[in-house]
Amino acid sequence: MTAVVGTRTEALQARWSAVMLGNYGLPPVALERGSGSTVWDVDGRAYLDLLAGIAVSSLGHAHPAIAEAVARQASTLVHTSNLAMHEPGIELAERLAAMVPAPARVFLCQDGATANEAALKIARKRGNLVGRHRVVSTVGGFHGRTAGALAVTGTPAKREPFEPLPGGVEFVAYGDVQALRDAVDASTAAVILEPVQGEGGVVLPPPGYLAEARALCDAAGALLVVDEVQSGIGRAGSWLMSVDQGVVPDVVTLAKGLGGGMAIGAVIATGEAAEVLAPGDHGTTFGGNPVACAAALAVIRTIESEHLLDHVVAVGERWSASFDALDHPLLAGQRGVGLWRALELAEPVAPAVEVAAREHGFLVNAVRPGSIRLAPPLVLTPDEADSFSAALPAILDAAGQ
Ligand SMILES: *Cc1c(COP(=O)(O)O)cnc(C)c1O
């Protein structure tokens, strides 16, 4: 008689639970490898990855361009610190600066939170120089988990256990131009907002919102910081959603998809905001290391050479049309831009939909109790997109039971 042996996933879950701090819920999957938009778990199950590690694995998994760039750079030079410069970092900064139609300067860091920390320090220092001390942010927004980024994150459940945080922050309703108009005045140092609230549930503001924010900041003399950590580098079918909408922010922050899975963040600053930081004002030991920069350059070059911005728009529209065509009592609607979409459920059963999708071989994310977020690799093929649309009725049936 053979003993009942648990799965490898269960064994890893037991080890994980015994050793990891309690800040995350127990992950339901243990991933081992990936290729394109498919990942395999340690028990050999395949999943179509429709979340891409939270909008990060922009070229999918094990993309040869990233694998080669990382391997080449890792066998050449991994780290310099900021006491030396390196060409991959300079070239990346040049590529990022060229994404805004204005003279720009770049700071490279590790991730989204550290990009927003740098952006807030720019806003704070410039605000102190000109006597402005308030920062306006939006309810439902997300800017990261470090103290400064958390202080401007408009989600009380994430923020309140860690107060007091850096102060002088005011939250206004997202997408509400009048609320912004009422809040932004001569005491405002900066406004920080996302072009689409990603963690908030892929929430799109009304058309023209960013442009209105730009105009209000210009009129009041405040900096506009646009957090494109999730929206940037192809997710929405553009390099930067702000620029695509004709808006030039004072500061743009980037991370998630930029490194294709390697940890990197960036700040792009224009105009006055590009001149605020002086030597000694800010820094990072690891940020923008040559390997991460080589990966980001591979991501940018591949998006260009494979015309992925157009591809993202086309596959996104195809998905959108297929969701609109689906008549299911649990599907109340859908929204999004490019390969960044949310399915709105008629009941708060998103966690059950996430589980049912996994059982059908799809990784999706219950971003809100009633919303499922889709943020697949930008290389998702039309056939892969269709396979999810085809499975969706059965997934919703299973979740509704
Ligand atoms: C994920 C995210 C962040 C935080 O990025 P980390 O890399 O997790 O620190 C900040 N802003 C937005 C809009 C995000 O989606």
The ligand as an SDF file (V2000), in Angstrom:
LIG
                    3D

 15 15  0  0  0  0  0  0  0  0999 V2000
    2.4480   48.3590   -8.6530 C   0  0  0  0  0  0  0  0  0  0  0  0
    2.3550   49.8370   -8.6250 C   0  0  0  0  0  0  0  0  0  0  0  0
    3.2110   50.6090   -7.8240 C   0  0  0  0  0  0  0  0  0  0  0  0
    4.2260   49.9830   -6.8960 C   0  0  0  0  0  0  0  0  0  0  0  0
    5.1990   49.3000   -7.5930 O   0  0  0  0  0  0  0  0  0  0  0  0
    6.1680   48.2640   -6.8130 P   0  0  0  0  0  0  0  0  0  0  0  0
    7.1290   47.8350   -7.8590 O   0  0  0  0  0  0  0  0  0  0  0  0
    5.3060   47.1650   -6.2920 O   0  0  0  0  0  0  0  0  0  0  0  0
    6.8090   49.0350   -5.7230 O   0  0  0  0  0  0  0  0  0  0  0  0
    3.1080   51.9850   -7.8960 C   0  0  0  0  0  0  0  0  0  0  0  0
    2.2030   52.5730   -8.6960 N   0  0  0  0  0  0  0  0  0  0  0  0
    1.3650   51.8690   -9.4670 C   0  0  0  0  0  0  0  0  0  0  0  0
    0.4020   52.5800  -10.3620 C   0  0  0  0  0  0  0  0  0  0  0  0
    1.3880   50.4690   -9.4460 C   0  0  0  0  0  0  0  0  0  0  0  0
    0.5430   49.7780  -10.1940 O   0  0  0  0  0  0  0  0  0  0  0  0
  1  2  1  0
  2  3  1  0
  2 14  2  0
  3  4  1  0
  3 10  2  0
  4  5  1  0
  5  6  1  0
  6  7  2  0
  6  8  1  0
  6  9  1  0
 10 11  1  0
 11 12  2  0
 12 13  1  0
 12 14  1  0
 14 15  1  0
M  END
$$$$
